[in-house]
C-alpha cells in the first residue's frame, strides 16, 4: 500500500510541476510579446510624425490584423535600415489606401478667431443667427 500511495503522490507532483512549467512559459511568452510591442512603439515613435499614430491607431481599431502586420513590418524595415525618412500620417494613410484598406479618421474643422478656437458649426451659427 505504501508503494502505491508513493507512486500516486509522485504522479500528482509531476503533474503539478508540468502545470506550473506551462503557466510560467505562458507568462514569459506574454511578457516577451509585450516587451516586443513596446520596443516596436519606441522604434516607430522615432519615425512617426504628424498624425501617423492617429492613423495607425484608427487602422488597428478597424483592421486589427492588417494594422499589426503593417506595424511589425515598418518596425522591421526601420531596424534593417531600409526606411530612413520620417513617416507622416498622410503617407501611412496612403499606404493603407493603396493596400485596399480605407481607414476612417475623425475629422474636425476648427477656426481661430480673436484668439478663440471655434468649430465650423459654431462659426456658421454665429453668422446665420
N, C-alpha and C positions, 0 to 999 in steps of 0.2 A: 504494500500500500504506500509506503514511503517513496519508493521509486516512481510510482505513477504520479503522485502529487508533486514530486520534484520535477518530473518531466512536464507536467501541466503548467507549473509555475514558470519553468524555463520558456515554454512556448508563449505564455502570456507576456513575459518580459521581452522576448524577441519581437512579438507583435507590437508592443508599446514602443520599443525602440525604433521600429520601422515607421510607425506613425509619427513619432517625434522628428525623425530624419526627414520625412516627406514634408512635414509642416515647416521645418527650418529651411529646406530647399526652396519651397514655395515663397516663403517670406524673403529670402535672399534674392530670388528672381524678381519679385515685386520691387524691392529696393533698387535693384540694378536697373530696372526699366525706368523708375522714377529719376534716378541719377542721370541716365542717358538722356531722358527728356529734358531735364534741367540743363545739361551740357549743350544740347541742341539749341535750346532757347537762348543761351548765352552767345553761342556762335551766330545765330540768326540776328540777335539783338545788335550785334556789331555792324550788320549789313542792311538791316531793315530801316528804312526812313519813311517819313510822311505817314501815310495811312496803311502801311504794309501789314502791321499787326492786326489792324481792324479788318482788313480783307481776309487774312488767314483765319482769324477767329470766326468771322462770318461763314467762311467756307467750311470750317470744322463743324459748325452748327448745322449746315445744310448738306454737306457731303463729307462726313467724318473719315471714311476710308481713303478717299481721294486726297483730302487735305493732309492727312497724316503721312501718306505716301510722298506728297509734294514736299512737306516739311522735312522728312527724312532725307529725301533726295537733295534738296537745297543745302542742308547742313553737310551732307557728304561731299557735294561738289565744292563747297566753300573750303572744307578741310583739305580736299585734294588740290586746292589752288586753281580750280577751273573757273570759279566765279571770283572776280577780283573787284567788281564795282558794286556800289550800293544798289539795293533793290527797293524801288518805290512801290507805293500802294497801287499806282496805275499799272506798273509793269506786272505786278503779281496778279492783279485783276485780269489783265490781258492774257497772261499765261493760262489762267483758269478758263477764260473765254475761248482761247484757241484750242483747248483740250475738250471743249464742248460743255463746260460747266458754268452756267450764268450765276454768279454769286450776287445775291440781293443784298444791297447795303442800305442802311437807313441814311436818308439824305435830308438835310435841313438847310434852308436858305436864311441867313441872318444878315441884318443890316445894322451898321453902326451909324447912329445919328445923334449928334450933340453928346458924344461920349457914352451913349447908352446903346446896348445891344437889343435889337428888336427882331422878332420873327417876321417873315414876309407877311404872314396873316395879320399881325398887329399893325404893320405899316399900311396894308390895304384898308383895314378897318378905320384907321385914323383919317385916311384920305377920302374915304367914301362916306364916313359918318359924321 
